[in-house]
Amino acid sequence: MSILNESKERSTNKGIHDSDNSNEAIYGKEPFNPLAEEPEYLTGKQLAGKLNVSIKAVVKWTAAHRLPGAYKIGRVWRYQWREIEKKLLSGSLLFDKR
């Protein structure tokens, strides 16, 4: 008799993938939206991911003043993506000397 009760309890408990919206279970409350607005300022790790380079390269370019829109907020560097994207599209991101 206890085996039947346990199986009933298991069937009534919903698992992570048993919700009505599978995206909600995986991504949180909002479903994943690839067209969502990007943040205005990126961390070094996020910028390295977007440019497909290492974090060391981002640090080196920041120290050499080669990245436009680099701001130090407290002890953390933030990068304004719009400024970097403008220079990247113009083809002069890393070739201009300041």
C-alpha positions as a Markdown table, in Angstrom:
| # | Residue | x | y | z |
|---|---|---|---|---|
| 1 | Met | 0.0 | 0.0 | 0.0 |
| 2 | Ser | 2.8 | 2.4 | 0.7 |
| 3 | Ile | 4.3 | 1.9 | -2.7 |
| 4 | Leu | 1.1 | 3.1 | -4.3 |
| 5 | Asn | 1.1 | 6.2 | -2.1 |
| 6 | Glu | 4.7 | 7.0 | -3.1 |
| 7 | Ser | 4.0 | 6.6 | -6.8 |
| 8 | Lys | 0.9 | 8.9 | -6.4 |
| 9 | Glu | 3.0 | 11.5 | -4.7 |
| 10 | Arg | 5.7 | 11.4 | -7.4 |
| 11 | Ser | 3.1 | 11.8 | -10.1 |
| 12 | Thr | 1.5 | 14.9 | -8.5 |
| 13 | Asn | 4.9 | 16.6 | -7.9 |
| 14 | Lys | 5.9 | 18.6 | -10.9 |
| 15 | Gly | 9.5 | 18.6 | -11.9 |
| 16 | Ile | 11.5 | 21.4 | -13.5 |
| 17 | His | 10.5 | 20.4 | -17.0 |
| 18 | Asp | 6.8 | 19.7 | -16.3 |
| 19 | Ser | 5.6 | 23.3 | -16.3 |
| 20 | Asp | 3.3 | 24.7 | -19.0 |
| 21 | Asn | 6.0 | 26.8 | -20.6 |
| 22 | Ser | 9.3 | 24.9 | -20.9 |
| 23 | Asn | 11.2 | 28.2 | -21.6 |
| 24 | Glu | 10.0 | 29.5 | -18.2 |
| 25 | Ala | 11.5 | 26.5 | -16.4 |
| 26 | Ile | 14.8 | 26.8 | -18.1 |
| 27 | Tyr | 15.4 | 30.5 | -18.4 |
| 28 | Gly | 13.5 | 31.9 | -15.4 |
| 29 | Lys | 10.3 | 33.9 | -15.5 |
| 30 | Glu | 10.7 | 35.4 | -18.9 |
| 31 | Pro | 11.2 | 33.3 | -22.0 |
| 32 | Phe | 14.5 | 33.8 | -23.8 |
| 33 | Asn | 14.4 | 36.6 | -26.3 |
| 34 | Pro | 17.4 | 36.9 | -28.6 |
| 35 | Leu | 16.2 | 40.3 | -29.8 |
| 36 | Ala | 16.2 | 41.8 | -26.3 |
| 37 | Glu | 18.0 | 45.1 | -25.8 |
| 38 | Glu | 21.7 | 44.8 | -25.0 |
| 39 | Pro | 23.1 | 46.5 | -21.9 |
| 40 | Glu | 24.7 | 49.9 | -22.6 |
| 41 | Tyr | 27.9 | 49.2 | -20.7 |
| 42 | Leu | 29.7 | 45.8 | -20.8 |
| 43 | Thr | 32.1 | 44.2 | -18.4 |
| 44 | Gly | 35.5 | 43.1 | -19.7 |
| 45 | Lys | 34.4 | 39.5 | -19.9 |
| 46 | Gln | 31.3 | 40.4 | -21.9 |
| 47 | Leu | 33.3 | 42.6 | -24.3 |
| 48 | Ala | 35.8 | 39.9 | -24.8 |
| 49 | Gly | 33.0 | 37.5 | -25.6 |
| 50 | Lys | 31.5 | 39.9 | -28.1 |
| 51 | Leu | 34.8 | 40.6 | -29.8 |
| 52 | Asn | 35.8 | 36.9 | -29.6 |
| 53 | Val | 39.2 | 37.7 | -28.0 |
| 54 | Ser | 40.7 | 36.9 | -24.6 |
| 55 | Ile | 40.1 | 39.0 | -21.5 |
| 56 | Lys | 43.9 | 39.6 | -21.5 |
| 57 | Ala | 43.6 | 41.3 | -24.9 |
| 58 | Val | 40.8 | 43.6 | -23.6 |
| 59 | Val | 43.0 | 44.5 | -20.6 |
| 60 | Lys | 46.0 | 45.2 | -22.8 |
| 61 | Trp | 43.9 | 47.4 | -25.2 |
| 62 | Thr | 42.4 | 49.3 | -22.2 |
| 63 | Ala | 45.9 | 50.0 | -20.8 |
| 64 | Ala | 47.0 | 51.2 | -24.2 |
| 65 | His | 44.0 | 53.5 | -24.5 |
| 66 | Arg | 42.9 | 51.8 | -27.7 |
| 67 | Leu | 39.3 | 51.1 | -26.7 |
| 68 | Pro | 36.9 | 54.0 | -27.0 |
| 69 | Gly | 34.2 | 54.3 | -24.4 |
| 70 | Ala | 36.2 | 52.6 | -21.6 |
| 71 | Tyr | 35.2 | 54.0 | -18.2 |
| 72 | Lys | 36.5 | 53.0 | -14.7 |
| 73 | Ile | 33.7 | 52.9 | -12.3 |
| 74 | Gly | 35.2 | 52.3 | -8.8 |
| 75 | Arg | 37.6 | 49.5 | -9.4 |
| 76 | Val | 35.8 | 48.0 | -12.3 |
| 77 | Trp | 36.2 | 48.9 | -16.0 |
| 78 | Arg | 33.1 | 49.2 | -18.1 |
| 79 | Tyr | 32.9 | 49.5 | -21.8 |
| 80 | Gln | 30.3 | 51.4 | -23.8 |
| 81 | Trp | 29.3 | 49.1 | -26.6 |
| 82 | Arg | 28.0 | 51.8 | -28.9 |
| 83 | Glu | 31.3 | 53.6 | -29.1 |
| 84 | Ile | 33.3 | 50.4 | -29.6 |
| 85 | Glu | 30.8 | 49.2 | -32.3 |
| 86 | Lys | 31.1 | 52.6 | -34.2 |
| 87 | Lys | 34.9 | 52.2 | -34.3 |
| 88 | Leu | 34.7 | 48.6 | -35.2 |
| 89 | Leu | 32.4 | 49.2 | -38.1 |
| 90 | Ser | 34.5 | 52.1 | -39.4 |
| 91 | Gly | 37.5 | 49.7 | -39.4 |
| 92 | Ser | 39.7 | 51.9 | -37.1 |
| 93 | Leu | 39.1 | 50.2 | -33.7 |
| 94 | Leu | 42.6 | 49.1 | -32.9 |
| 95 | Phe | 44.6 | 51.0 | -35.6 |
| 96 | Asp | 44.2 | 54.6 | -34.4 |
| 97 | Lys | 46.9 | 55.9 | -32.2 |
| 98 | Arg | 45.8 | 58.3 | -29.4 |
